[in-house]
Structures are given as structure tokens and as C-alpha cells.
Amino acid sequence: MTKSHVSPAYNSVMVTEFEKSVERASKLPARKQQVLAALLEQEMDNDERWDQKFEETPHVLEMLVKRAKEQYEAGLCEDL
């Protein structure tokens, strides 16, 4: 979710969950904390890249949504 799509209620829940996770991680050995920090940084970088891609090419996402709807309406989709 981009910042503009985040509701205040969602934000407060996520802050609480994040704080719990940070507190729990702070009790781990330093090496595990470093690994978790690297994973978190990598995930945030990936999120930023996806957000940027969608901002740069909104027409592509719109086209994919249209195609998916057409396939669904044509009965070409299966339940997962």
C-alpha cells in the first residue's frame, strides 16, 4: 500500500504490530538482528520499486485489470 492508500486505523495497527516485532527482534543475537534488518531493507526496497513501476506505467495495470475482467466474464477463470 502506498502512503496515500493507508487509513489511520490500519497505520495504528501496523505500528503496534511493528513495535511488537522490533521488541521481539531486539532480544535476538546481534547476527540474527542484522539478518532481519537486511531482509526488512530488501523488502522495503522491493516495495518502493513496485510502487515506482506502477506509478510509471498505470496504463499497463489498467490493461491487465481489463483483460482479467474479460477473461472472468468469458468463463476462462478457475477458482483457486
Residue pairs with C-beta under 8 A, 6 or more apart in sequence:
1 10
2 51
25 32
25 33
25 36
26 33
28 36
54 61
68 77
71 77
